Amino acid sequence: MNTANIRTGESILIAPDLTGADKWLSGNVIEVEHNSFVGNVITAEAEDGDIYFGREYSFKKG
């Protein structure tokens, strides 16, 4: 997954392991934070308004 250039405001897909859904959900990046312990942490809002955050491998450009 190419997440190196994910920026705030971009459209992304959110992994089912975060959302509990059967498929990747569409959303928009709210924040990208560099965490010195785990790397980049992305916060995104799904189309239904729910907010998810996690390590960058749980997101992909959509």
Secondary structure by P-SEA (a helix, b strand, c coil): cccccccccbbbbbcccccccccbbbbbbcbbbbbccccbbbbbbccccbbbbccccccccc
